[in-house]
Amino acid sequence: MYKNVLQSITGIAIYPLISFVIFFLFFVALLVYVLVVNRQYIAAMSRLPLEDDQPAAVKPNPSC
């Protein structure tokens, strides 16, 4: 039943192609980002949760 409904829609064949292109471009952009990002930045961000230089400050919620 669904196959007949989808086949009756004109131009439906373009949607899988668009989905694949978006999927492919996302991972290409992610790969470019990983290759281009500064290694010192990644090292600094990876150490950030482990550093205990300053005590955690609790900020009051202004909406209360």
mmJSON file of the N, C-alpha and C atoms, coordinates in Angstrom:
{"data_MODEL":{"atom_site":{
"group_PDB":["ATOM","ATOM","ATOM","ATOM","ATOM","ATOM","ATOM","ATOM","ATOM","ATOM","ATOM","ATOM","ATOM","ATOM","ATOM","ATOM","ATOM","ATOM","ATOM","ATOM","ATOM","ATOM","ATOM","ATOM","ATOM","ATOM","ATOM","ATOM","ATOM","ATOM","ATOM","ATOM","ATOM","ATOM","ATOM","ATOM","ATOM","ATOM","ATOM","ATOM","ATOM","ATOM","ATOM","ATOM","ATOM","ATOM","ATOM","ATOM","ATOM","ATOM","ATOM","ATOM","ATOM","ATOM","ATOM","ATOM","ATOM","ATOM","ATOM","ATOM","ATOM","ATOM","ATOM","ATOM","ATOM","ATOM","ATOM","ATOM","ATOM","ATOM","ATOM","ATOM","ATOM","ATOM","ATOM","ATOM","ATOM","ATOM","ATOM","ATOM","ATOM","ATOM","ATOM","ATOM","ATOM","ATOM","ATOM","ATOM","ATOM","ATOM","ATOM","ATOM","ATOM","ATOM","ATOM","ATOM","ATOM","ATOM","ATOM","ATOM","ATOM","ATOM","ATOM","ATOM","ATOM","ATOM","ATOM","ATOM","ATOM","ATOM","ATOM","ATOM","ATOM","ATOM","ATOM","ATOM","ATOM","ATOM","ATOM","ATOM","ATOM","ATOM","ATOM","ATOM","ATOM","ATOM","ATOM","ATOM","ATOM","ATOM","ATOM","ATOM","ATOM","ATOM","ATOM","ATOM","ATOM","ATOM","ATOM","ATOM","ATOM","ATOM","ATOM","ATOM","ATOM","ATOM","ATOM","ATOM","ATOM","ATOM","ATOM","ATOM","ATOM","ATOM","ATOM","ATOM","ATOM","ATOM","ATOM","ATOM","ATOM","ATOM","ATOM","ATOM","ATOM","ATOM","ATOM","ATOM","ATOM","ATOM","ATOM","ATOM","ATOM","ATOM","ATOM","ATOM","ATOM","ATOM","ATOM","ATOM","ATOM","ATOM","ATOM","ATOM","ATOM","ATOM","ATOM","ATOM","ATOM","ATOM","ATOM","ATOM"],
"id":[1,2,3,4,5,6,7,8,9,10,11,12,13,14,15,16,17,18,19,20,21,22,23,24,25,26,27,28,29,30,31,32,33,34,35,36,37,38,39,40,41,42,43,44,45,46,47,48,49,50,51,52,53,54,55,56,57,58,59,60,61,62,63,64,65,66,67,68,69,70,71,72,73,74,75,76,77,78,79,80,81,82,83,84,85,86,87,88,89,90,91,92,93,94,95,96,97,98,99,100,101,102,103,104,105,106,107,108,109,110,111,112,113,114,115,116,117,118,119,120,121,122,123,124,125,126,127,128,129,130,131,132,133,134,135,136,137,138,139,140,141,142,143,144,145,146,147,148,149,150,151,152,153,154,155,156,157,158,159,160,161,162,163,164,165,166,167,168,169,170,171,172,173,174,175,176,177,178,179,180,181,182,183,184,185,186,187,188,189,190,191,192],
"type_symbol":["N","C","C","N","C","C","N","C","C","N","C","C","N","C","C","N","C","C","N","C","C","N","C","C","N","C","C","N","C","C","N","C","C","N","C","C","N","C","C","N","C","C","N","C","C","N","C","C","N","C","C","N","C","C","N","C","C","N","C","C","N","C","C","N","C","C","N","C","C","N","C","C","N","C","C","N","C","C","N","C","C","N","C","C","N","C","C","N","C","C","N","C","C","N","C","C","N","C","C","N","C","C","N","C","C","N","C","C","N","C","C","N","C","C","N","C","C","N","C","C","N","C","C","N","C","C","N","C","C","N","C","C","N","C","C","N","C","C","N","C","C","N","C","C","N","C","C","N","C","C","N","C","C","N","C","C","N","C","C","N","C","C","N","C","C","N","C","C","N","C","C","N","C","C","N","C","C","N","C","C","N","C","C","N","C","C","N","C","C","N","C","C"],
"label_atom_id":["N","CA","C","N","CA","C","N","CA","C","N","CA","C","N","CA","C","N","CA","C","N","CA","C","N","CA","C","N","CA","C","N","CA","C","N","CA","C","N","CA","C","N","CA","C","N","CA","C","N","CA","C","N","CA","C","N","CA","C","N","CA","C","N","CA","C","N","CA","C","N","CA","C","N","CA","C","N","CA","C","N","CA","C","N","CA","C","N","CA","C","N","CA","C","N","CA","C","N","CA","C","N","CA","C","N","CA","C","N","CA","C","N","CA","C","N","CA","C","N","CA","C","N","CA","C","N","CA","C","N","CA","C","N","CA","C","N","CA","C","N","CA","C","N","CA","C","N","CA","C","N","CA","C","N","CA","C","N","CA","C","N","CA","C","N","CA","C","N","CA","C","N","CA","C","N","CA","C","N","CA","C","N","CA","C","N","CA","C","N","CA","C","N","CA","C","N","CA","C","N","CA","C","N","CA","C","N","CA","C","N","CA","C","N","CA","C","N","CA","C","N","CA","C"],
"label_alt_id":[null,null,null,null,null,null,null,null,null,null,null,null,null,null,null,null,null,null,null,null,null,null,null,null,null,null,null,null,null,null,null,null,null,null,null,null,null,null,null,null,null,null,null,null,null,null,null,null,null,null,null,null,null,null,null,null,null,null,null,null,null,null,null,null,null,null,null,null,null,null,null,null,null,null,null,null,null,null,null,null,null,null,null,null,null,null,null,null,null,null,null,null,null,null,null,null,null,null,null,null,null,null,null,null,null,null,null,null,null,null,null,null,null,null,null,null,null,null,null,null,null,null,null,null,null,null,null,null,null,null,null,null,null,null,null,null,null,null,null,null,null,null,null,null,null,null,null,null,null,null,null,null,null,null,null,null,null,null,null,null,null,null,null,null,null,null,null,null,null,null,null,null,null,null,null,null,null,null,null,null,null,null,null,null,null,null,null,null,null,null,null,null],
"label_comp_id":["MET","MET","MET","TYR","TYR","TYR","LYS","LYS","LYS","ASN","ASN","ASN","VAL","VAL","VAL","LEU","LEU","LEU","GLN","GLN","GLN","SER","SER","SER","ILE","ILE","ILE","THR","THR","THR","GLY","GLY","GLY","ILE","ILE","ILE","ALA","ALA","ALA","ILE","ILE","ILE","TYR","TYR","TYR","PRO","PRO","PRO","LEU","LEU","LEU","ILE","ILE","ILE","SER","SER","SER","PHE","PHE","PHE","VAL","VAL","VAL","ILE","ILE","ILE","PHE","PHE","PHE","PHE","PHE","PHE","LEU","LEU","LEU","PHE","PHE","PHE","PHE","PHE","PHE","VAL","VAL","VAL","ALA","ALA","ALA","LEU","LEU","LEU","LEU","LEU","LEU","VAL","VAL","VAL","TYR","TYR","TYR","VAL","VAL","VAL","LEU","LEU","LEU","VAL","VAL","VAL","VAL","VAL","VAL","ASN","ASN","ASN","ARG","ARG","ARG","GLN","GLN","GLN","TYR","TYR","TYR","ILE","ILE","ILE","ALA","ALA","ALA","ALA","ALA","ALA","MET","MET","MET","SER","SER","SER","ARG","ARG","ARG","LEU","LEU","LEU","PRO","PRO","PRO","LEU","LEU","LEU","GLU","GLU","GLU","ASP","ASP","ASP","ASP","ASP","ASP","GLN","GLN","GLN","PRO","PRO","PRO","ALA","ALA","ALA","ALA","ALA","ALA","VAL","VAL","VAL","LYS","LYS","LYS","PRO","PRO","PRO","ASN","ASN","ASN","PRO","PRO","PRO","SER","SER","SER","CYS","CYS","CYS"],
"label_asym_id":["A","A","A","A","A","A","A","A","A","A","A","A","A","A","A","A","A","A","A","A","A","A","A","A","A","A","A","A","A","A","A","A","A","A","A","A","A","A","A","A","A","A","A","A","A","A","A","A","A","A","A","A","A","A","A","A","A","A","A","A","A","A","A","A","A","A","A","A","A","A","A","A","A","A","A","A","A","A","A","A","A","A","A","A","A","A","A","A","A","A","A","A","A","A","A","A","A","A","A","A","A","A","A","A","A","A","A","A","A","A","A","A","A","A","A","A","A","A","A","A","A","A","A","A","A","A","A","A","A","A","A","A","A","A","A","A","A","A","A","A","A","A","A","A","A","A","A","A","A","A","A","A","A","A","A","A","A","A","A","A","A","A","A","A","A","A","A","A","A","A","A","A","A","A","A","A","A","A","A","A","A","A","A","A","A","A","A","A","A","A","A","A"],
"label_entity_id":["1","1","1","1","1","1","1","1","1","1","1","1","1","1","1","1","1","1","1","1","1","1","1","1","1","1","1","1","1","1","1","1","1","1","1","1","1","1","1","1","1","1","1","1","1","1","1","1","1","1","1","1","1","1","1","1","1","1","1","1","1","1","1","1","1","1","1","1","1","1","1","1","1","1","1","1","1","1","1","1","1","1","1","1","1","1","1","1","1","1","1","1","1","1","1","1","1","1","1","1","1","1","1","1","1","1","1","1","1","1","1","1","1","1","1","1","1","1","1","1","1","1","1","1","1","1","1","1","1","1","1","1","1","1","1","1","1","1","1","1","1","1","1","1","1","1","1","1","1","1","1","1","1","1","1","1","1","1","1","1","1","1","1","1","1","1","1","1","1","1","1","1","1","1","1","1","1","1","1","1","1","1","1","1","1","1","1","1","1","1","1","1"],
"label_seq_id":[1,1,1,2,2,2,3,3,3,4,4,4,5,5,5,6,6,6,7,7,7,8,8,8,9,9,9,10,10,10,11,11,11,12,12,12,13,13,13,14,14,14,15,15,15,16,16,16,17,17,17,18,18,18,19,19,19,20,20,20,21,21,21,22,22,22,23,23,23,24,24,24,25,25,25,26,26,26,27,27,27,28,28,28,29,29,29,30,30,30,31,31,31,32,32,32,33,33,33,34,34,34,35,35,35,36,36,36,37,37,37,38,38,38,39,39,39,40,40,40,41,41,41,42,42,42,43,43,43,44,44,44,45,45,45,46,46,46,47,47,47,48,48,48,49,49,49,50,50,50,51,51,51,52,52,52,53,53,53,54,54,54,55,55,55,56,56,56,57,57,57,58,58,58,59,59,59,60,60,60,61,61,61,62,62,62,63,63,63,64,64,64],
"pdbx_PDB_ins_code":[null,null,null,null,null,null,null,null,null,null,null,null,null,null,null,null,null,null,null,null,null,null,null,null,null,null,null,null,null,null,null,null,null,null,null,null,null,null,null,null,null,null,null,null,null,null,null,null,null,null,null,null,null,null,null,null,null,null,null,null,null,null,null,null,null,null,null,null,null,null,null,null,null,null,null,null,null,null,null,null,null,null,null,null,null,null,null,null,null,null,null,null,null,null,null,null,null,null,null,null,null,null,null,null,null,null,null,null,null,null,null,null,null,null,null,null,null,null,null,null,null,null,null,null,null,null,null,null,null,null,null,null,null,null,null,null,null,null,null,null,null,null,null,null,null,null,null,null,null,null,null,null,null,null,null,null,null,null,null,null,null,null,null,null,null,null,null,null,null,null,null,null,null,null,null,null,null,null,null,null,null,null,null,null,null,null,null,null,null,null,null,null],
"Cartn_x":[0.83,0.0,0.874,1.868,2.715,3.565,3.963,4.765,4.001,2.739,1.921,1.731,1.586,1.407,2.673,3.836,5.083,5.41,5.055,5.321,4.434,3.3,2.398,2.827,3.757,4.224,5.273,5.051,6.014,7.24,8.411,9.651,10.126,9.569,9.94,11.349,11.865,13.177,14.321,14.077,15.132,15.435,14.495,14.689,15.781,15.87,17.001,18.348,18.392,19.63,20.014,19.066,19.323,19.789,19.162,19.559,20.988,21.35,22.709,23.719,23.412,24.341,24.544,23.475,23.594,24.428,24.165,24.917,26.391,26.702,28.078,28.786,28.138,28.751,29.018,28.13,28.342,29.623,29.818,30.998,32.266,32.168,33.335,33.73,32.738,33.021,33.615,33.116,33.666,35.108,35.401,36.757,37.698,37.257,38.072,38.329,37.312,37.479,38.514,38.435,39.369,40.796,40.974,42.307,42.879,42.026,42.476,42.609,41.868,41.825,43.217,43.468,44.746,44.906,46.022,46.254,46.373,46.921,47.008,45.619,44.725,43.342,42.681,42.861,42.28,42.877,44.186,44.837,44.332,44.178,43.692,42.249,41.417,40.023,39.917,40.817,40.76,41.19,42.047,42.487,41.528,40.664,39.805,38.95,38.287,37.47,38.296,39.569,40.404,41.11,41.16,41.839,41.001,41.684,40.987,41.63,41.916,42.565,41.62,40.362,39.403,38.2,37.646,36.448,35.267,34.397,33.212,32.293,31.889,30.991,29.568,28.667,27.255,26.619,26.083,25.446,23.96,23.436,22.009,21.171,20.037,19.12,18.287,18.413,17.682,16.189,15.751,14.321,13.53,14.179,13.457,12.896],
"Cartn_y":[-1.193,0.0,1.257,1.303,2.486,2.638,1.538,1.591,2.287,1.978,2.616,4.097,4.451,5.872,6.648,6.109,6.811,6.884,5.87,5.889,6.898,7.225,8.169,9.622,9.892,11.253,11.59,12.664,13.059,13.693,13.339,13.906,13.303,12.166,11.567,10.985,10.687,10.052,10.992,12.279,13.225,13.244,12.87,12.938,12.002,10.759,9.942,10.51,11.101,11.708,12.912,13.73,14.895,14.439,13.415,12.891,12.372,11.658,11.14,12.27,13.293,14.422,15.141,15.36,16.017,15.156,13.862,12.93,12.95,12.884,12.868,14.179,15.305,16.608,16.82,16.335,16.459,15.742,14.521,13.779,14.29,14.838,15.46,16.709,17.502,18.695,18.315,17.255,16.787,16.316,15.625,15.169,16.357,17.359,18.555,19.266,19.371,20.015,19.274,17.959,17.16,17.322,17.411,17.545,18.952,19.959,21.349,21.911,21.37,21.955,21.934,22.953,23.123,22.047,21.358,20.258,20.766,21.961,22.504,22.795,23.238,23.496,22.206,21.135,19.843,19.353,19.513,19.089,19.906,21.208,22.065,21.716,21.451,21.095,19.723,18.811,17.479,17.508,18.46,18.585,19.412,20.164,21.109,20.47,19.347,18.777,18.273,18.028,17.485,18.55,19.768,20.842,21.297,21.578,22.007,23.287,24.23,25.474,26.389,26.428,27.316,26.499,26.849,26.124,26.449,25.522,25.717,26.722,27.718,28.746,28.414,28.495,28.244,29.584,29.722,30.98,30.909,31.962,31.948,32.041,31.431,31.452,32.723,33.649,34.925,34.767,33.639,33.488,33.076,32.781,32.337,33.505],
"Cartn_z":[0.0,0.0,0.0,0.891,0.967,-0.286,-0.872,-2.085,-3.204,-3.315,-4.356,-4.087,-2.836,-2.485,-2.811,-2.427,-2.684,-4.173,-4.931,-6.37,-7.083,-6.505,-7.159,-6.967,-6.053,-5.816,-6.864,-7.58,-8.607,-7.954,-8.433,-7.925,-6.617,-6.205,-4.922,-4.962,-6.126,-6.244,-5.858,-5.796,-5.465,-3.966,-3.119,-1.682,-1.159,-1.612,-1.159,-1.597,-2.772,-3.251,-2.395,-2.059,-1.205,0.18,0.718,2.024,1.995,0.946,0.838,0.729,-0.04,-0.204,1.13,1.88,3.186,4.13,4.156,4.988,4.62,3.34,2.863,3.179,2.941,3.205,4.692,5.546,6.982,7.402,6.934,7.34,6.664,5.489,4.862,5.649,6.053,6.854,8.205,8.804,10.071,9.907,8.839,8.564,8.352,7.61,7.386,8.709,9.556,10.852,11.703,11.733,12.531,12.019,10.724,10.166,10.311,10.419,10.435,11.85,12.802,14.14,14.782,15.588,16.264,17.348,17.361,18.309,19.746,19.956,21.309,21.873,21.03,21.459,21.925,21.17,21.542,22.859,23.024,24.262,25.453,25.271,26.349,26.715,25.73,26.001,26.663,26.338,26.948,28.412,28.789,30.176,31.019,30.4,31.107,32.205,31.982,33.07,34.252,34.057,35.125,35.944,35.45,36.162,37.349,38.45,39.655,40.185,39.284,39.676,40.442,40.033,40.658,41.118,42.268,42.718,41.812,41.688,40.85,41.531,40.781,41.297,40.868,41.802,41.496,41.215,40.029,39.652,40.008,40.607,40.929,39.657,39.692,38.556,38.625,37.677,37.754,37.511,36.993,36.703,37.925,39.043,40.246,41.001],
"occupancy":[1.0,1.0,1.0,1.0,1.0,1.0,1.0,1.0,1.0,1.0,1.0,1.0,1.0,1.0,1.0,1.0,1.0,1.0,1.0,1.0,1.0,1.0,1.0,1.0,1.0,1.0,1.0,1.0,1.0,1.0,1.0,1.0,1.0,1.0,1.0,1.0,1.0,1.0,1.0,1.0,1.0,1.0,1.0,1.0,1.0,1.0,1.0,1.0,1.0,1.0,1.0,1.0,1.0,1.0,1.0,1.0,1.0,1.0,1.0,1.0,1.0,1.0,1.0,1.0,1.0,1.0,1.0,1.0,1.0,1.0,1.0,1.0,1.0,1.0,1.0,1.0,1.0,1.0,1.0,1.0,1.0,1.0,1.0,1.0,1.0,1.0,1.0,1.0,1.0,1.0,1.0,1.0,1.0,1.0,1.0,1.0,1.0,1.0,1.0,1.0,1.0,1.0,1.0,1.0,1.0,1.0,1.0,1.0,1.0,1.0,1.0,1.0,1.0,1.0,1.0,1.0,1.0,1.0,1.0,1.0,1.0,1.0,1.0,1.0,1.0,1.0,1.0,1.0,1.0,1.0,1.0,1.0,1.0,1.0,1.0,1.0,1.0,1.0,1.0,1.0,1.0,1.0,1.0,1.0,1.0,1.0,1.0,1.0,1.0,1.0,1.0,1.0,1.0,1.0,1.0,1.0,1.0,1.0,1.0,1.0,1.0,1.0,1.0,1.0,1.0,1.0,1.0,1.0,1.0,1.0,1.0,1.0,1.0,1.0,1.0,1.0,1.0,1.0,1.0,1.0,1.0,1.0,1.0,1.0,1.0,1.0,1.0,1.0,1.0,1.0,1.0,1.0],
"B_iso_or_equiv":[0.0,0.0,0.0,0.0,0.0,0.0,0.0,0.0,0.0,0.0,0.0,0.0,0.0,0.0,0.0,0.0,0.0,0.0,0.0,0.0,0.0,0.0,0.0,0.0,0.0,0.0,0.0,0.0,0.0,0.0,0.0,0.0,0.0,0.0,0.0,0.0,0.0,0.0,0.0,0.0,0.0,0.0,0.0,0.0,0.0,0.0,0.0,0.0,0.0,0.0,0.0,0.0,0.0,0.0,0.0,0.0,0.0,0.0,0.0,0.0,0.0,0.0,0.0,0.0,0.0,0.0,0.0,0.0,0.0,0.0,0.0,0.0,0.0,0.0,0.0,0.0,0.0,0.0,0.0,0.0,0.0,0.0,0.0,0.0,0.0,0.0,0.0,0.0,0.0,0.0,0.0,0.0,0.0,0.0,0.0,0.0,0.0,0.0,0.0,0.0,0.0,0.0,0.0,0.0,0.0,0.0,0.0,0.0,0.0,0.0,0.0,0.0,0.0,0.0,0.0,0.0,0.0,0.0,0.0,0.0,0.0,0.0,0.0,0.0,0.0,0.0,0.0,0.0,0.0,0.0,0.0,0.0,0.0,0.0,0.0,0.0,0.0,0.0,0.0,0.0,0.0,0.0,0.0,0.0,0.0,0.0,0.0,0.0,0.0,0.0,0.0,0.0,0.0,0.0,0.0,0.0,0.0,0.0,0.0,0.0,0.0,0.0,0.0,0.0,0.0,0.0,0.0,0.0,0.0,0.0,0.0,0.0,0.0,0.0,0.0,0.0,0.0,0.0,0.0,0.0,0.0,0.0,0.0,0.0,0.0,0.0,0.0,0.0,0.0,0.0,0.0,0.0],
"pdbx_formal_charge":[null,null,null,null,null,null,null,null,null,null,null,null,null,null,null,null,null,null,null,null,null,null,null,null,null,null,null,null,null,null,null,null,null,null,null,null,null,null,null,null,null,null,null,null,null,null,null,null,null,null,null,null,null,null,null,null,null,null,null,null,null,null,null,null,null,null,null,null,null,null,null,null,null,null,null,null,null,null,null,null,null,null,null,null,null,null,null,null,null,null,null,null,null,null,null,null,null,null,null,null,null,null,null,null,null,null,null,null,null,null,null,null,null,null,null,null,null,null,null,null,null,null,null,null,null,null,null,null,null,null,null,null,null,null,null,null,null,null,null,null,null,null,null,null,null,null,null,null,null,null,null,null,null,null,null,null,null,null,null,null,null,null,null,null,null,null,null,null,null,null,null,null,null,null,null,null,null,null,null,null,null,null,null,null,null,null,null,null,null,null,null,null],
"auth_seq_id":[1,1,1,2,2,2,3,3,3,4,4,4,5,5,5,6,6,6,7,7,7,8,8,8,9,9,9,10,10,10,11,11,11,12,12,12,13,13,13,14,14,14,15,15,15,16,16,16,17,17,17,18,18,18,19,19,19,20,20,20,21,21,21,22,22,22,23,23,23,24,24,24,25,25,25,26,26,26,27,27,27,28,28,28,29,29,29,30,30,30,31,31,31,32,32,32,33,33,33,34,34,34,35,35,35,36,36,36,37,37,37,38,38,38,39,39,39,40,40,40,41,41,41,42,42,42,43,43,43,44,44,44,45,45,45,46,46,46,47,47,47,48,48,48,49,49,49,50,50,50,51,51,51,52,52,52,53,53,53,54,54,54,55,55,55,56,56,56,57,57,57,58,58,58,59,59,59,60,60,60,61,61,61,62,62,62,63,63,63,64,64,64],
"auth_comp_id":["MET","MET","MET","TYR","TYR","TYR","LYS","LYS","LYS","ASN","ASN","ASN","VAL","VAL","VAL","LEU","LEU","LEU","GLN","GLN","GLN","SER","SER","SER","ILE","ILE","ILE","THR","THR","THR","GLY","GLY","GLY","ILE","ILE","ILE","ALA","ALA","ALA","ILE","ILE","ILE","TYR","TYR","TYR","PRO","PRO","PRO","LEU","LEU","LEU","ILE","ILE","ILE","SER","SER","SER","PHE","PHE","PHE","VAL","VAL","VAL","ILE","ILE","ILE","PHE","PHE","PHE","PHE","PHE","PHE","LEU","LEU","LEU","PHE","PHE","PHE","PHE","PHE","PHE","VAL","VAL","VAL","ALA","ALA","ALA","LEU","LEU","LEU","LEU","LEU","LEU","VAL","VAL","VAL","TYR","TYR","TYR","VAL","VAL","VAL","LEU","LEU","LEU","VAL","VAL","VAL","VAL","VAL","VAL","ASN","ASN","ASN","ARG","ARG","ARG","GLN","GLN","GLN","TYR","TYR","TYR","ILE","ILE","ILE","ALA","ALA","ALA","ALA","ALA","ALA","MET","MET","MET","SER","SER","SER","ARG","ARG","ARG","LEU","LEU","LEU","PRO","PRO","PRO","LEU","LEU","LEU","GLU","GLU","GLU","ASP","ASP","ASP","ASP","ASP","ASP","GLN","GLN","GLN","PRO","PRO","PRO","ALA","ALA","ALA","ALA","ALA","ALA","VAL","VAL","VAL","LYS","LYS","LYS","PRO","PRO","PRO","ASN","ASN","ASN","PRO","PRO","PRO","SER","SER","SER","CYS","CYS","CYS"],
"auth_asym_id":["A","A","A","A","A","A","A","A","A","A","A","A","A","A","A","A","A","A","A","A","A","A","A","A","A","A","A","A","A","A","A","A","A","A","A","A","A","A","A","A","A","A","A","A","A","A","A","A","A","A","A","A","A","A","A","A","A","A","A","A","A","A","A","A","A","A","A","A","A","A","A","A","A","A","A","A","A","A","A","A","A","A","A","A","A","A","A","A","A","A","A","A","A","A","A","A","A","A","A","A","A","A","A","A","A","A","A","A","A","A","A","A","A","A","A","A","A","A","A","A","A","A","A","A","A","A","A","A","A","A","A","A","A","A","A","A","A","A","A","A","A","A","A","A","A","A","A","A","A","A","A","A","A","A","A","A","A","A","A","A","A","A","A","A","A","A","A","A","A","A","A","A","A","A","A","A","A","A","A","A","A","A","A","A","A","A","A","A","A","A","A","A"],
"auth_atom_id":["N","CA","C","N","CA","C","N","CA","C","N","CA","C","N","CA","C","N","CA","C","N","CA","C","N","CA","C","N","CA","C","N","CA","C","N","CA","C","N","CA","C","N","CA","C","N","CA","C","N","CA","C","N","CA","C","N","CA","C","N","CA","C","N","CA","C","N","CA","C","N","CA","C","N","CA","C","N","CA","C","N","CA","C","N","CA","C","N","CA","C","N","CA","C","N","CA","C","N","CA","C","N","CA","C","N","CA","C","N","CA","C","N","CA","C","N","CA","C","N","CA","C","N","CA","C","N","CA","C","N","CA","C","N","CA","C","N","CA","C","N","CA","C","N","CA","C","N","CA","C","N","CA","C","N","CA","C","N","CA","C","N","CA","C","N","CA","C","N","CA","C","N","CA","C","N","CA","C","N","CA","C","N","CA","C","N","CA","C","N","CA","C","N","CA","C","N","CA","C","N","CA","C","N","CA","C","N","CA","C","N","CA","C","N","CA","C","N","CA","C","N","CA","C"],
"pdbx_PDB_model_num":[1,1,1,1,1,1,1,1,1,1,1,1,1,1,1,1,1,1,1,1,1,1,1,1,1,1,1,1,1,1,1,1,1,1,1,1,1,1,1,1,1,1,1,1,1,1,1,1,1,1,1,1,1,1,1,1,1,1,1,1,1,1,1,1,1,1,1,1,1,1,1,1,1,1,1,1,1,1,1,1,1,1,1,1,1,1,1,1,1,1,1,1,1,1,1,1,1,1,1,1,1,1,1,1,1,1,1,1,1,1,1,1,1,1,1,1,1,1,1,1,1,1,1,1,1,1,1,1,1,1,1,1,1,1,1,1,1,1,1,1,1,1,1,1,1,1,1,1,1,1,1,1,1,1,1,1,1,1,1,1,1,1,1,1,1,1,1,1,1,1,1,1,1,1,1,1,1,1,1,1,1,1,1,1,1,1,1,1,1,1,1,1]
}}}
